[in-house]
């Protein structure tokens, strides 16, 4: 989902004729979030910093006990332990048991913290006219950065 929001944002900027309206949910603007990181954010969003560590550190640690990592990660995101439907959690876990999935997740976060940030800085330009909605949860950190 993180990548999808970025793709939608990039498409709206790079191909304005193709995007008339855009809605994104619970966005955490990556560059702003990294720039404003404090202890509270780093603790709450630990995976932003853990998953970007050089391979194979997070891959090996997650792979050693994928269920533990996944449950801790999801419960941390939702702030409501065990709120994920059992069938949905089982499907996530099935995927997390595949080392290729773990590697892809880590690479996505590594890209967000490196090349994606660099590209955004280089290609940053003024906002354009486009009907846009950005809905963020009041209890999350994303809204504080907007």
N, CA, C and O atoms as a GROMACS GRO file, in nm:
protein
  584
    1UNK      N    1   0.081  -0.119   0.000
    1UNK     CA    2   0.000   0.000   0.000
    1UNK      C    3   0.086   0.126   0.000
    1UNK      O    4   0.050   0.226  -0.062
    2UNK      N    5   0.198   0.122   0.069
    2UNK     CA    6   0.283   0.239   0.073
    2UNK      C    7   0.326   0.277  -0.068
    2UNK      O    8   0.322   0.395  -0.106
    3UNK      N    9   0.367   0.179  -0.146
    3UNK     CA   10   0.412   0.206  -0.282
    3UNK      C   11   0.298   0.260  -0.368
    3UNK      O   12   0.321   0.348  -0.451
    4UNK      N   13   0.177   0.211  -0.348
    4UNK     CA   14   0.063   0.256  -0.428
    4UNK      C   15   0.037   0.404  -0.407
    4UNK      O   16   0.006   0.476  -0.502
    5UNK      N   17   0.048   0.451  -0.283
    5UNK     CA   18   0.028   0.595  -0.257
    5UNK      C   19   0.134   0.676  -0.328
    5UNK      O   20   0.105   0.781  -0.386
    6UNK      N   21   0.257   0.627  -0.324
    6UNK     CA   22   0.366   0.698  -0.392
    6UNK      C   23   0.347   0.701  -0.542
    6UNK      O   24   0.374   0.803  -0.607
    7UNK      N   25   0.301   0.590  -0.598
    7UNK     CA   26   0.276   0.584  -0.742
    7UNK      C   27   0.165   0.682  -0.779
    7UNK      O   28   0.176   0.753  -0.879
    8UNK      N   29   0.058   0.685  -0.700
    8UNK     CA   30  -0.053   0.776  -0.728
    8UNK      C   31  -0.006   0.922  -0.721
    8UNK      O   32  -0.041   1.002  -0.807
    9UNK      N   33   0.072   0.954  -0.620
    9UNK     CA   34   0.125   1.090  -0.606
    9UNK      C   35   0.214   1.126  -0.724
    9UNK      O   36   0.201   1.233  -0.782
   10UNK      N   37   0.306   1.035  -0.758
   10UNK     CA   38   0.399   1.060  -0.869
   10UNK      C   39   0.322   1.076  -1.000
   10UNK      O   40   0.355   1.163  -1.081
   11UNK      N   41   0.221   0.993  -1.021
   11UNK     CA   42   0.143   1.001  -1.145
   11UNK      C   43   0.071   1.135  -1.154
   11UNK      O   44   0.066   1.195  -1.261
   12UNK      N   45   0.017   1.182  -1.042
   12UNK     CA   46  -0.053   1.311  -1.042
   12UNK      C   47   0.043   1.424  -1.078
   12UNK      O   48   0.004   1.521  -1.143
   13UNK      N   49   0.168   1.413  -1.035
   13UNK     CA   50   0.266   1.518  -1.066
   13UNK      C   51   0.322   1.506  -1.208
   13UNK      O   52   0.337   1.607  -1.278
   14UNK      N   53   0.351   1.384  -1.250
   14UNK     CA   54   0.416   1.364  -1.380
   14UNK      C   55   0.320   1.357  -1.498
   14UNK      O   56   0.358   1.387  -1.611
   15UNK      N   57   0.196   1.318  -1.472
   15UNK     CA   58   0.098   1.302  -1.580
   15UNK      C   59  -0.034   1.369  -1.539
   15UNK      O   60  -0.135   1.301  -1.522
   16UNK      N   61  -0.031   1.500  -1.524
   16UNK     CA   62  -0.149   1.569  -1.471
   16UNK      C   63  -0.276   1.549  -1.554
   16UNK      O   64  -0.386   1.553  -1.499
   17UNK      N   65  -0.263   1.528  -1.682
   17UNK     CA   66  -0.383   1.508  -1.764
   17UNK      C   67  -0.452   1.376  -1.732
   17UNK      O   68  -0.572   1.360  -1.758
   18UNK      N   69  -0.379   1.282  -1.677
   18UNK     CA   70  -0.435   1.150  -1.647
   18UNK      C   71  -0.502   1.145  -1.510
   18UNK      O   72  -0.574   1.049  -1.481
   19UNK      N   73  -0.481   1.246  -1.426
   19UNK     CA   74  -0.535   1.243  -1.290
   19UNK      C   75  -0.620   1.366  -1.267
   19UNK      O   76  -0.569   1.478  -1.260
   20UNK      N   77  -0.749   1.346  -1.254
   20UNK     CA   78  -0.840   1.457  -1.226
   20UNK      C   79  -0.863   1.472  -1.077
   20UNK      O   80  -0.878   1.584  -1.027
   21UNK      N   81  -0.868   1.360  -1.005
   21UNK     CA   82  -0.891   1.359  -0.861
   21UNK      C   83  -0.801   1.256  -0.798
   21UNK      O   84  -0.768   1.154  -0.860
   22UNK      N   85  -0.761   1.282  -0.675
   22UNK     CA   86  -0.673   1.189  -0.605
   22UNK      C   87  -0.714   1.183  -0.459
   22UNK      O   88  -0.735   1.287  -0.396
   23UNK      N   89  -0.726   1.065  -0.407
   23UNK     CA   90  -0.754   1.048  -0.263
   23UNK      C   91  -0.654   0.948  -0.208
   23UNK      O   92  -0.634   0.840  -0.265
   24UNK      N   93  -0.591   0.983  -0.099
   24UNK     CA   94  -0.499   0.893  -0.032
   24UNK      C   95  -0.538   0.887   0.115
   24UNK      O   96  -0.586   0.985   0.172
   25UNK      N   97  -0.518   0.772   0.175
   25UNK     CA   98  -0.559   0.751   0.313
   25UNK      C   99  -0.439   0.730   0.403
   25UNK      O  100  -0.347   0.655   0.370
   26UNK      N  101  -0.441   0.796   0.516
   26UNK     CA  102  -0.342   0.780   0.621
   26UNK      C  103  -0.199   0.789   0.569
   26UNK      O  104  -0.117   0.700   0.590
   27UNK      N  105  -0.171   0.897   0.501
   27UNK     CA  106  -0.041   0.920   0.442
   27UNK      C  107   0.058   0.968   0.547
   27UNK      O  108   0.027   1.051   0.633
   28UNK      N  109   0.177   0.915   0.538
   28UNK     CA  110   0.289   0.966   0.617
   28UNK      C  111   0.390   1.018   0.516
   28UNK      O  112   0.462   0.939   0.455
   29UNK      N  113   0.397   1.150   0.497
   29UNK     CA  114   0.489   1.205   0.397
   29UNK      C  115   0.634   1.174   0.435
   29UNK      O  116   0.688   1.232   0.529
   30UNK      N  117   0.695   1.083   0.361
   30UNK     CA  118   0.822   1.024   0.398
   30UNK      C  119   0.931   1.127   0.428
   30UNK      O  120   0.992   1.122   0.534
   31UNK      N  121   0.956   1.219   0.336
   31UNK     CA  122   1.063   1.316   0.356
   31UNK      C  123   1.039   1.400   0.482
   31UNK      O  124   1.132   1.423   0.560
   32UNK      N  125   0.917   1.444   0.500
   32UNK     CA  126   0.883   1.525   0.618
   32UNK      C  127   0.895   1.442   0.745
   32UNK      O  128   0.945   1.491   0.846
   33UNK      N  129   0.851   1.319   0.739
   33UNK     CA  130   0.857   1.234   0.858
   33UNK      C  131   1.002   1.207   0.899
   33UNK      O  132   1.035   1.214   1.018
   34UNK      N  133   1.088   1.178   0.802
   34UNK     CA  134   1.230   1.158   0.835
   34UNK      C  135   1.292   1.286   0.891
   34UNK      O  136   1.369   1.281   0.987
   35UNK      N  137   1.258   1.400   0.831
   35UNK     CA  138   1.316   1.527   0.876
   35UNK      C  139   1.272   1.563   1.017
   35UNK      O  140   1.347   1.628   1.091
   36UNK      N  141   1.153   1.522   1.055
   36UNK     CA  142   1.099   1.558   1.187
   36UNK      C  143   1.104   1.443   1.287
   36UNK      O  144   1.037   1.447   1.390
   37UNK      N  145   1.182   1.343   1.257
   37UNK     CA  146   1.188   1.226   1.345
   37UNK      C  147   1.234   1.264   1.485
   37UNK      O  148   1.331   1.338   1.504
   38UNK      N  149   1.161   1.212   1.580
   38UNK     CA  150   1.200   1.226   1.721
   38UNK      C  151   1.190   1.088   1.784
   38UNK      O  152   1.158   0.990   1.717
   39UNK      N  153   1.217   1.080   1.913
   39UNK     CA  154   1.216   0.952   1.982
   39UNK      C  155   1.078   0.886   1.975
   39UNK      O  156   1.069   0.764   1.955
   40UNK      N  157   0.973   0.964   1.991
   40UNK     CA  158   0.838   0.908   1.987
   40UNK      C  159   0.811   0.843   1.851
   40UNK      O  160   0.764   0.730   1.844
   41UNK      N  161   0.842   0.915   1.744
   41UNK     CA  162   0.819   0.861   1.611
   41UNK      C  163   0.908   0.739   1.586
   41UNK      O  164   0.859   0.637   1.536
   42UNK      N  165   1.035   0.748   1.619
   42UNK     CA  166   1.127   0.637   1.594
   42UNK      C  167   1.086   0.511   1.670
   42UNK      O  168   1.104   0.400   1.622
   43UNK      N  169   1.031   0.529   1.788
   43UNK     CA  170   0.984   0.415   1.867
   43UNK      C  171   0.856   0.358   1.809
   43UNK      O  172   0.842   0.237   1.793
   44UNK      N  173   0.763   0.444   1.778
   44UNK     CA  174   0.632   0.402   1.727
   44UNK      C  175   0.641   0.339   1.588
   44UNK      O  176   0.572   0.242   1.559
   45UNK      N  177   0.727   0.394   1.503
   45UNK     CA  178   0.744   0.347   1.366
   45UNK      C  179   0.880   0.278   1.349
   45UNK      O  180   0.954   0.307   1.254
   46UNK      N  181   0.911   0.189   1.440
   46UNK     CA  182   1.042   0.125   1.442
   46UNK      C  183   1.078   0.062   1.309
   46UNK      O  184   1.195   0.063   1.271
   47UNK      N  185   0.980   0.006   1.236
   47UNK     CA  186   1.008  -0.066   1.112
   47UNK      C  187   1.066   0.025   1.005
   47UNK      O  188   1.137  -0.022   0.917
   48UNK      N  189   1.037   0.158   1.010
   48UNK     CA  190   1.096   0.250   0.912
   48UNK      C  191   1.248   0.246   0.920
   48UNK      O  192   1.316   0.262   0.819
   49UNK      N  193   1.299   0.224   1.038
   49UNK     CA  194   1.444   0.228   1.061
   49UNK      C  195   1.505   0.088   1.062
   49UNK      O  196   1.621   0.071   1.024
   50UNK      N  197   1.429  -0.010   1.103
   50UNK     CA  198   1.477  -0.148   1.105
   50UNK      C  199   1.486  -0.204   0.964
   50UNK      O  200   1.587  -0.264   0.928
   51UNK      N  201   1.382  -0.187   0.884
   51UNK     CA  202   1.378  -0.249   0.751
   51UNK      C  203   1.477  -0.189   0.652
   51UNK      O  204   1.507  -0.252   0.550
   52UNK      N  205   1.529  -0.069   0.680
   52UNK     CA  206   1.625  -0.008   0.588
   52UNK      C  207   1.770  -0.049   0.618
   52UNK      O  208   1.861  -0.009   0.545
   53UNK      N  209   1.791  -0.126   0.723
   53UNK     CA  210   1.926  -0.171   0.754
   53UNK      C  211   1.978  -0.257   0.640
   53UNK      O  212   1.900  -0.322   0.571
   54UNK      N  213   2.110  -0.258   0.620
   54UNK     CA  214   2.165  -0.336   0.508
   54UNK      C  215   2.127  -0.484   0.517
   54UNK      O  216   2.120  -0.544   0.625
   55UNK      N  217   2.102  -0.541   0.399
   55UNK     CA  218   2.075  -0.684   0.391
   55UNK      C  219   2.202  -0.759   0.434
   55UNK      O  220   2.313  -0.713   0.408
   56UNK      N  221   2.186  -0.868   0.498
   56UNK     CA  222   2.063  -0.942   0.525
   56UNK      C  223   2.014  -0.929   0.670
   56UNK      O  224   1.941  -1.016   0.718
   57UNK      N  225   2.051  -0.822   0.740
   57UNK     CA  226   2.017  -0.812   0.882
   57UNK      C  227   1.867  -0.824   0.908
   57UNK      O  228   1.826  -0.917   0.978
   58UNK      N  229   1.781  -0.734   0.855
   58UNK     CA  230   1.639  -0.750   0.887
   58UNK      C  231   1.579  -0.877   0.828
   58UNK      O  232   1.492  -0.939   0.889
   59UNK      N  233   1.626  -0.915   0.709
   59UNK     CA  234   1.573  -1.036   0.646
   59UNK      C  235   1.595  -1.159   0.736
   59UNK      O  236   1.504  -1.239   0.755
   60UNK      N  237   1.716  -1.172   0.790
   60UNK     CA  238   1.747  -1.287   0.877
   60UNK      C  239   1.667  -1.281   1.006
   60UNK      O  240   1.616  -1.383   1.053
   61UNK      N  241   1.656  -1.162   1.064
   61UNK     CA  242   1.587  -1.150   1.193
   61UNK      C  243   1.437  -1.176   1.176
   61UNK      O  244   1.377  -1.245   1.259
   62UNK      N  245   1.377  -1.122   1.073
   62UNK     CA  246   1.234  -1.147   1.048
   62UNK      C  247   1.214  -1.295   1.014
   62UNK      O  248   1.121  -1.359   1.065
   63UNK      N  249   1.299  -1.348   0.928
   63UNK     CA  250   1.286  -1.486   0.886
   63UNK      C  251   1.299  -1.587   0.999
   63UNK      O  252   1.246  -1.697   0.989
   64UNK      N  253   1.368  -1.550   1.106
   64UNK     CA  254   1.384  -1.640   1.220
   64UNK      C  255   1.251  -1.665   1.292
   64UNK      O  256   1.230  -1.773   1.347
   65UNK      N  257   1.162  -1.566   1.291
   65UNK     CA  258   1.031  -1.580   1.356
   65UNK      C  259   0.934  -1.482   1.291
   65UNK      O  260   0.898  -1.380   1.351
   66UNK      N  261   0.890  -1.511   1.168
   66UNK     CA  262   0.803  -1.418   1.096
   66UNK      C  263   0.673  -1.385   1.168
   66UNK      O  264   0.625  -1.272   1.161
   67UNK      N  265   0.616  -1.482   1.238
   67UNK     CA  266   0.490  -1.456   1.307
   67UNK      C  267   0.507  -1.354   1.419
   67UNK      O  268   0.423  -1.266   1.436
   68UNK      N  269   0.616  -1.365   1.494
   68UNK     CA  270   0.641  -1.269   1.601
   68UNK      C  271   0.657  -1.128   1.544
   68UNK      O  272   0.595  -1.034   1.592
   69UNK      N  273   0.741  -1.115   1.441
   69UNK     CA  274   0.763  -0.983   1.382
   69UNK      C  275   0.633  -0.926   1.325
   69UNK      O  276   0.599  -0.811   1.351
   70UNK      N  277   0.561  -1.007   1.248
   70UNK     CA  278   0.440  -0.959   1.183
   70UNK      C  279   0.336  -0.915   1.286
   70UNK      O  280   0.274  -0.810   1.270
   71UNK      N  281   0.316  -0.995   1.389
   71UNK     CA  282   0.216  -0.960   1.491
   71UNK      C  283   0.256  -0.829   1.561
   71UNK      O  284   0.172  -0.742   1.583
   72UNK      N  285   0.385  -0.817   1.596
   72UNK     CA  286   0.432  -0.694   1.662
   72UNK      C  287   0.417  -0.574   1.569
   72UNK      O  288   0.374  -0.467   1.613
   73UNK      N  289   0.450  -0.590   1.445
   73UNK     CA  290   0.443  -0.483   1.346
   73UNK      C  291   0.298  -0.439   1.325
   73UNK      O  292   0.267  -0.320   1.334
   74UNK      N  293   0.210  -0.533   1.297
   74UNK     CA  294   0.070  -0.498   1.271
   74UNK      C  295   0.004  -0.439   1.396
   74UNK      O  296  -0.065  -0.338   1.388
   75UNK      N  297   0.026  -0.501   1.511
   75UNK     CA  298  -0.032  -0.447   1.634
   75UNK      C  299   0.018  -0.306   1.660
   75UNK      O  300  -0.057  -0.222   1.710
   76UNK      N  301   0.144  -0.278   1.628
   76UNK     CA  302   0.198  -0.144   1.644
   76UNK      C  303   0.135  -0.044   1.549
   76UNK      O  304   0.110   0.070   1.587
   77UNK      N  305   0.110  -0.086   1.426
   77UNK     CA  306   0.046   0.003   1.330
   77UNK      C  307  -0.098   0.032   1.367
   77UNK      O  308  -0.143   0.146   1.358
   78UNK      N  309  -0.169  -0.070   1.409
   78UNK     CA  310  -0.311  -0.053   1.436
   78UNK      C  311  -0.341   0.003   1.575
   78UNK      O  312  -0.449   0.056   1.599
   79UNK      N  313  -0.246  -0.008   1.665
   79UNK     CA  314  -0.263   0.035   1.804
   79UNK      C  315  -0.374  -0.042   1.876
   79UNK      O  316  -0.417  -0.002   1.984
   80UNK      N  317  -0.418  -0.150   1.816
   80UNK     CA  318  -0.521  -0.235   1.877
   80UNK      C  319  -0.474  -0.379   1.860
   80UNK      O  320  -0.490  -0.436   1.753
   81UNK      N  321  -0.418  -0.437   1.964
   81UNK     CA  322  -0.366  -0.574   1.951
   81UNK      C  323  -0.471  -0.670   1.897
   81UNK      O  324  -0.587  -0.669   1.938
   82UNK      N  325  -0.426  -0.753   1.805
   82UNK     CA  326  -0.508  -0.859   1.745
   82UNK      C  327  -0.634  -0.809   1.675
   82UNK      O  328  -0.734  -0.880   1.669
   83UNK      N  329  -0.630  -0.687   1.622
   83UNK     CA  330  -0.746  -0.630   1.551
   83UNK      C  331  -0.760  -0.687   1.410
   83UNK      O  332  -0.866  -0.678   1.349
   84UNK      N  333  -0.652  -0.746   1.358
   84UNK     CA  334  -0.657  -0.803   1.223
   84UNK      C  335  -0.739  -0.932   1.224
   84UNK      O  336  -0.721  -1.018   1.311
   85UNK      N  337  -0.828  -0.944   1.128
   85UNK     CA  338  -0.907  -1.067   1.116
   85UNK      C  339  -0.812  -1.186   1.104
   85UNK      O  340  -0.712  -1.178   1.033
   86UNK      N  341  -0.843  -1.296   1.171
   86UNK     CA  342  -0.754  -1.413   1.166
   86UNK      C  343  -0.721  -1.460   1.024
   86UNK      O  344  -0.606  -1.495   0.997
   87UNK      N  345  -0.818  -1.460   0.934
   87UNK     CA  346  -0.791  -1.504   0.796
   87UNK      C  347  -0.693  -1.408   0.726
   87UNK      O  348  -0.605  -1.452   0.653
   88UNK      N  349  -0.709  -1.279   0.750
   88UNK     CA  350  -0.618  -1.180   0.689
   88UNK      C  351  -0.478  -1.196   0.747
   88UNK      O  352  -0.380  -1.192   0.674
   89UNK      N  353  -0.469  -1.214   0.878
   89UNK     CA  354  -0.338  -1.232   0.940
   89UNK      C  355  -0.272  -1.359   0.887
   89UNK      O  356  -0.152  -1.358   0.859
   90UNK      N  357  -0.348  -1.467   0.872
   90UNK     CA  358  -0.293  -1.592   0.820
   90UNK      C  359  -0.236  -1.573   0.680
   90UNK      O  360  -0.132  -1.630   0.646
   91UNK      N  361  -0.304  -1.493   0.598
   91UNK     CA  362  -0.253  -1.468   0.462
   91UNK      C  363  -0.126  -1.384   0.464
   91UNK      O  364  -0.030  -1.413   0.392
   92UNK      N  365  -0.125  -1.280   0.548
   92UNK     CA  366  -0.001  -1.203   0.563
   92UNK      C  367   0.112  -1.295   0.608
   92UNK      O  368   0.223  -1.290   0.553
   93UNK      N  369   0.084  -1.379   0.706
   93UNK     CA  370   0.188  -1.468   0.759
   93UNK      C  371   0.236  -1.566   0.653
   93UNK      O  372   0.356  -1.595   0.645
   94UNK      N  373   0.145  -1.617   0.572
   94UNK     CA  374   0.186  -1.706   0.462
   94UNK      C  375   0.289  -1.636   0.375
   94UNK      O  376   0.390  -1.695   0.336
   95UNK      N  377   0.263  -1.510   0.345
   95UNK     CA  378   0.356  -1.432   0.261
   95UNK      C  379   0.487  -1.405   0.334
   95UNK      O  380   0.594  -1.415   0.275
   96UNK      N  381   0.479  -1.372   0.462
   96UNK     CA  382   0.599  -1.341   0.540
   96UNK      C  383   0.687  -1.463   0.563
   96UNK      O  384   0.804  -1.448   0.599
   97UNK      N  385   0.636  -1.580   0.543
   97UNK     CA  386   0.718  -1.700   0.556
   97UNK      C  387   0.803  -1.725   0.431
   97UNK      O  388   0.886  -1.815   0.430
   98UNK      N  389   0.782  -1.646   0.328
   98UNK     CA  390   0.860  -1.657   0.204
   98UNK      C  391   0.975  -1.557   0.211
   98UNK      O  392   0.951  -1.436   0.216
   99UNK      N  393   1.099  -1.605   0.212
   99UNK     CA  394   1.214  -1.514   0.219
   99UNK      C  395   1.215  -1.407   0.109
   99UNK      O  396   1.265  -1.297   0.131
  100UNK      N  397   1.161  -1.440  -0.008
  100UNK     CA  398   1.157  -1.341  -0.117
  100UNK      C  399   1.063  -1.226  -0.082
  100UNK      O  400   1.090  -1.112  -0.119
  101UNK      N  401   0.954  -1.254  -0.013
  101UNK     CA  402   0.862  -1.149   0.029
  101UNK      C  403   0.930  -1.058   0.130
  101UNK      O  404   0.920  -0.936   0.121
  102UNK      N  405   0.998  -1.117   0.227
  102UNK     CA  406   1.068  -1.038   0.329
  102UNK      C  407   1.172  -0.948   0.261
  102UNK      O  408   1.182  -0.829   0.293
  103UNK      N  409   1.247  -1.003   0.169
  103UNK     CA  410   1.349  -0.924   0.098
  103UNK      C  411   1.284  -0.810   0.020
  103UNK      O  412   1.336  -0.699   0.020
  104UNK      N  413   1.172  -0.835  -0.046
  104UNK     CA  414   1.104  -0.731  -0.123
  104UNK      C  415   1.052  -0.619  -0.032
  104UNK      O  416   1.062  -0.501  -0.067
  105UNK      N  417   0.998  -0.656   0.083
  105UNK     CA  418   0.950  -0.555   0.179
  105UNK      C  419   1.066  -0.467   0.225
  105UNK      O  420   1.055  -0.344   0.228
  106UNK      N  421   1.177  -0.530   0.260
  106UNK     CA  422   1.294  -0.452   0.304
  106UNK      C  423   1.344  -0.361   0.192
  106UNK      O  424   1.377  -0.245   0.217
  107UNK      N  425   1.350  -0.412   0.070
  107UNK     CA  426   1.397  -0.330  -0.042
  107UNK      C  427   1.304  -0.213  -0.068
  107UNK      O  428   1.351  -0.105  -0.105
  108UNK      N  429   1.174  -0.231  -0.050
  108UNK     CA  430   1.080  -0.122  -0.067
  108UNK      C  431   1.109  -0.010   0.034
  108UNK      O  432   1.111   0.107  -0.002
  109UNK      N  433   1.130  -0.046   0.159
  109UNK     CA  434   1.162   0.055   0.261
  109UNK      C  435   1.298   0.116   0.237
  109UNK      O  436   1.316   0.237   0.258
  110UNK      N  437   1.396   0.036   0.193
  110UNK     CA  438   1.528   0.092   0.162
  110UNK      C  439   1.518   0.194   0.050
  110UNK      O  440   1.580   0.300   0.056
  111UNK      N  441   1.440   0.163  -0.051
  111UNK     CA  442   1.423   0.257  -0.162
  111UNK      C  443   1.355   0.385  -0.114
  111UNK      O  444   1.393   0.495  -0.154
  112UNK      N  445   1.253   0.370  -0.029
  112UNK     CA  446   1.183   0.489   0.022
  112UNK      C  447   1.276   0.580   0.098
  112UNK      O  448   1.259   0.702   0.097
  113UNK      N  449   1.375   0.523   0.165
  113UNK     CA  450   1.468   0.602   0.247
  113UNK      C  451   1.590   0.652   0.170
  113UNK      O  452   1.670   0.729   0.224
  114UNK      N  453   1.604   0.610   0.047
  114UNK     CA  454   1.724   0.649  -0.030
  114UNK      C  455   1.684   0.708  -0.164
  114UNK      O  456   1.661   0.829  -0.175
  115UNK      N  457   1.676   0.625  -0.266
  115UNK     CA  458   1.654   0.674  -0.402
  115UNK      C  459   1.522   0.750  -0.417
  115UNK      O  460   1.517   0.851  -0.488
  116UNK      N  461   1.416   0.703  -0.350
  116UNK     CA  462   1.288   0.774  -0.360
  116UNK      C  463   1.300   0.916  -0.305
  116UNK      O  464   1.248   1.010  -0.365
  117UNK      N  465   1.366   0.931  -0.192
  117UNK     CA  466   1.384   1.065  -0.134
  117UNK      C  467   1.468   1.153  -0.225
  117UNK      O  468   1.438   1.271  -0.245
  118UNK      N  469   1.575   1.095  -0.280
  118UNK     CA  470   1.661   1.171  -0.372
  118UNK      C  471   1.584   1.216  -0.495
  118UNK      O  472   1.596   1.331  -0.538
  119UNK      N  473   1.504   1.127  -0.552
  119UNK     CA  474   1.426   1.162  -0.671
  119UNK      C  475   1.324   1.270  -0.638
  119UNK      O  476   1.302   1.362  -0.718
  120UNK      N  477   1.260   1.261  -0.523
  120UNK     CA  478   1.162   1.364  -0.485
  120UNK      C  479   1.228   1.500  -0.471
  120UNK      O  480   1.173   1.601  -0.514
  121UNK      N  481   1.346   1.502  -0.411
  121UNK     CA  482   1.416   1.630  -0.395
  121UNK      C  483   1.451   1.690  -0.531
  121UNK      O  484   1.434   1.811  -0.552
  122UNK      N  485   1.498   1.608  -0.623
  122UNK     CA  486   1.538   1.657  -0.755
  122UNK      C  487   1.418   1.699  -0.839
  122UNK      O  488   1.426   1.794  -0.917
  123UNK      N  489   1.306   1.628  -0.824
  123UNK     CA  490   1.191   1.653  -0.911
  123UNK      C  491   1.083   1.736  -0.844
  123UNK      O  492   0.975   1.754  -0.901
  124UNK      N  493   1.110   1.785  -0.727
  124UNK     CA  494   1.009   1.861  -0.654
  124UNK      C  495   0.971   1.986  -0.734
  124UNK      O  496   1.057   2.056  -0.786
  125UNK      N  497   0.843   2.010  -0.743
  125UNK     CA  498   0.795   2.129  -0.812
  125UNK      C  499   0.666   2.174  -0.746
  125UNK      O  500   0.606   2.100  -0.669
  126UNK      N  501   0.623   2.294  -0.777
  126UNK     CA  502   0.502   2.345  -0.712
  126UNK      C  503   0.381   2.257  -0.735
  126UNK      O  504   0.372   2.185  -0.835
  127UNK      N  505   0.289   2.263  -0.642
  127UNK     CA  506   0.166   2.185  -0.653
  127UNK      C  507   0.088   2.228  -0.777
  127UNK      O  508   0.102   2.342  -0.823
  128UNK      N  509   0.008   2.139  -0.829
  128UNK     CA  510  -0.074   2.169  -0.945
  128UNK      C  511  -0.219   2.159  -0.904
  128UNK      O  512  -0.252   2.106  -0.797
  129UNK      N  513  -0.305   2.210  -0.988
  129UNK     CA  514  -0.447   2.201  -0.959
  129UNK      C  515  -0.496   2.058  -0.981
  129UNK      O  516  -0.482   2.002  -1.090
  130UNK      N  517  -0.551   2.002  -0.877
  130UNK     CA  518  -0.606   1.868  -0.884
  130UNK      C  519  -0.691   1.851  -0.760
  130UNK      O  520  -0.646   1.880  -0.649
  131UNK      N  521  -0.812   1.806  -0.777
  131UNK     CA  522  -0.896   1.779  -0.661
  131UNK      C  523  -0.829   1.667  -0.582
  131UNK      O  524  -0.810   1.558  -0.635
  132UNK      N  525  -0.794   1.692  -0.457
  132UNK     CA  526  -0.722   1.593  -0.378
  132UNK      C  527  -0.779   1.586  -0.238
  132UNK      O  528  -0.819   1.686  -0.180
  133UNK      N  529  -0.782   1.467  -0.187
  133UNK     CA  530  -0.823   1.445  -0.048
  133UNK      C  531  -0.715   1.362   0.018
  133UNK      O  532  -0.670   1.261  -0.037
  134UNK      N  533  -0.675   1.404   0.133
  134UNK     CA  534  -0.576   1.331   0.210
  134UNK      C  535  -0.634   1.310   0.349
  134UNK      O  536  -0.642   1.404   0.428
  135UNK      N  537  -0.674   1.190   0.378
  135UNK     CA  538  -0.735   1.160   0.507
  135UNK      C  539  -0.632   1.091   0.595
  135UNK      O  540  -0.572   0.991   0.555
  136UNK      N  541  -0.612   1.144   0.714
  136UNK     CA  542  -0.514   1.086   0.807
  136UNK      C  543  -0.580   1.065   0.942
  136UNK      O  544  -0.670   1.139   0.981
  137UNK      N  545  -0.533   0.964   1.013
  137UNK     CA  546  -0.586   0.936   1.146
  137UNK      C  547  -0.528   1.032   1.248
  137UNK      O  548  -0.409   1.060   1.248
  138UNK      N  549  -0.613   1.081   1.334
  138UNK     CA  550  -0.571   1.176   1.436
  138UNK      C  551  -0.473   1.113   1.535
  138UNK      O  552  -0.392   1.185   1.595
  139UNK      N  553  -0.477   0.983   1.552
  139UNK     CA  554  -0.390   0.916   1.647
  139UNK      C  555  -0.254   0.879   1.587
  139UNK      O  556  -0.162   0.841   1.660
  140UNK      N  557  -0.240   0.890   1.456
  140UNK     CA  558  -0.114   0.856   1.391
  140UNK      C  559  -0.022   0.977   1.386
  140UNK      O  560  -0.056   1.087   1.429
  141UNK      N  561   0.097   0.952   1.333
  141UNK     CA  562   0.196   1.060   1.324
  141UNK      C  563   0.189   1.136   1.193
  141UNK      O  564   0.238   1.249   1.185
  142UNK      N  565   0.127   1.078   1.089
  142UNK     CA  566   0.120   1.143   0.959
  142UNK      C  567   0.056   1.279   0.963
  142UNK      O  568   0.102   1.371   0.896
  143UNK      N  569  -0.051   1.293   1.039
  143UNK     CA  570  -0.124   1.420   1.042
  143UNK      C  571  -0.040   1.532   1.099
  143UNK      O  572  -0.059   1.648   1.062
  144UNK      N  573   0.052   1.503   1.187
  144UNK     CA  574   0.136   1.608   1.249
  144UNK      C  575   0.232   1.670   1.148
  144UNK      O  576   0.277   1.783   1.166
  145UNK      N  577   0.262   1.596   1.042
  145UNK     CA  578   0.358   1.644   0.943
  145UNK      C  579   0.292   1.726   0.834
  145UNK      O  580   0.360   1.795   0.758
  146UNK      N  581   0.161   1.719   0.824
  146UNK     CA  582   0.092   1.789   0.715
  146UNK      C  583   0.071   1.935   0.745
  146UNK      O  584   0.015   2.008   0.663
   0.00000   0.00000   0.00000
